[in-house]
Amino acid sequence: MPMAEDAPSSPARGEWGSVGEELAYYKTQYESLEVELQEFQLSSKELEAELEKDIEESEKRERKLKEKVEGLGFEVEEWKVRPARDGKPRRKFTQGLTLRADQVQAEQV
């Protein structure tokens, strides 16, 4: 399909054989441009739909990654707290044993 810039420029005013020829020429030019416009609009709509689909997929991946980051953040915090939490019972047990050992030693003296 010839593009608008490929089409010859319209003949000068006095070069037409009749008004009918001039009218037919411009009608053909109009129809050609109308078809090009319709093709452009169709391809634009297809491209827009494709881009919207890509955006939706990207946003979905971003949401999943954010959820994963948030979950990992909670896991990191759990690992930070766990040694302190797990250490308390051992510390109490060790302190109790030390106290008992001290008591046994004191009784033996």
Rosetta blueprint (number, residue, H / E / L):
1 M L
2 P L
3 M L
4 A L
5 E L
6 D L
7 A L
8 P L
9 S L
10 S L
11 P L
12 A L
13 R H
14 G H
15 E H
16 W L
17 G L
18 S L
19 V H
20 G H
21 E H
22 E H
23 L H
24 A H
25 Y H
26 Y H
27 K H
28 T H
29 Q H
30 Y H
31 E H
32 S H
33 L H
34 E H
35 V H
36 E H
37 L H
38 Q H
39 E H
40 F H
41 Q H
42 L H
43 S H
44 S H
45 K H
46 E H
47 L H
48 E H
49 A H
50 E H
51 L H
52 E H
53 K H
54 D H
55 I H
56 E H
57 E H
58 S H
59 E H
60 K H
61 R H
62 E H
63 R H
64 K H
65 L H
66 K H
67 E H
68 K H
69 V H
70 E H
71 G H
72 L H
73 G H
74 F H
75 E H
76 V H
77 E H
78 E H
79 W H
80 K H
81 V H
82 R H
83 P H
84 A H
85 R H
86 D H
87 G H
88 K H
89 P H
90 R H
91 R H
92 K H
93 F H
94 T H
95 Q H
96 G H
97 L H
98 T H
99 L H
100 R H
101 A H
102 D H
103 Q H
104 V H
105 Q H
106 A H
107 E H
108 Q H
109 V L
